[in-house]
Amino acid sequence: MITLRPHPTDDVTFLSYLETLIQNQVKDYKPKHLYLIRLENWFDDK
């Protein structure tokens, strides 16, 4: 089971959706490796 730990500014509803999505993909495709990358400040002012 994959659990994403939220940071204080993360949307926990979105993370829950991502957890479900990732778990289903892992169950269906059974990858040997899985890499998750957290992007911070993606929506900051430019």
QUISULBEL-V491604 format. One record per residue. N is the residue number from 0. RES is the residue in one small letter. SS is DSSP state (H for helix, E for strand, L for the rest). PHI is phi in whole degrees, -180 to 180 (NA if undefined). PSI is psi in whole degrees, 0 to 359 (none if undefined). Layout:
BEGIN
n:N res:RES ss:SS phi:PHI psi:PSI
n:N res:RES ss:SS phi:PHI psi:PSI
END
This chain:
BEGIN
n:0 res:m ss:L phi:NA psi:138
n:1 res:i ss:L phi:-104 psi:129
n:2 res:t ss:L phi:-124 psi:124
n:3 res:l ss:L phi:-96 psi:125
n:4 res:r ss:L phi:-91 psi:121
n:5 res:p ss:L phi:-76 psi:146
n:6 res:h ss:L phi:-87 psi:165
n:7 res:p ss:L phi:-57 psi:331
n:8 res:t ss:L phi:-97 psi:4
n:9 res:d ss:L phi:-79 psi:149
n:10 res:d ss:L phi:-84 psi:109
n:11 res:v ss:H phi:-67 psi:331
n:12 res:t ss:H phi:-66 psi:316
n:13 res:f ss:H phi:-65 psi:318
n:14 res:l ss:H phi:-63 psi:323
n:15 res:s ss:H phi:-63 psi:317
n:16 res:y ss:H phi:-60 psi:315
n:17 res:l ss:H phi:-63 psi:318
n:18 res:e ss:H phi:-57 psi:313
n:19 res:t ss:H phi:-63 psi:315
n:20 res:l ss:H phi:-60 psi:312
n:21 res:i ss:H phi:-64 psi:315
n:22 res:q ss:H phi:-60 psi:319
n:23 res:n ss:H phi:-67 psi:321
n:24 res:q ss:H phi:-66 psi:319
n:25 res:v ss:H phi:-65 psi:318
n:26 res:k ss:H phi:-63 psi:317
n:27 res:d ss:H phi:-75 psi:318
n:28 res:y ss:H phi:-104 psi:344
n:29 res:k ss:L phi:47 psi:60
n:30 res:p ss:L phi:-69 psi:153
n:31 res:k ss:L phi:-74 psi:326
n:32 res:h ss:L phi:-135 psi:150
n:33 res:l ss:L phi:-140 psi:128
n:34 res:y ss:L phi:-120 psi:129
n:35 res:l ss:L phi:-118 psi:135
n:36 res:i ss:L phi:-122 psi:129
n:37 res:r ss:L phi:-95 psi:126
n:38 res:l ss:L phi:-103 psi:123
n:39 res:e ss:L phi:-104 psi:147
n:40 res:n ss:L phi:61 psi:33
n:41 res:w ss:L phi:-65 psi:324
n:42 res:f ss:L phi:-106 psi:28
n:43 res:d ss:L phi:-76 psi:171
n:44 res:d ss:L phi:-71 psi:136
n:45 res:k ss:L phi:-115 psi:none
END
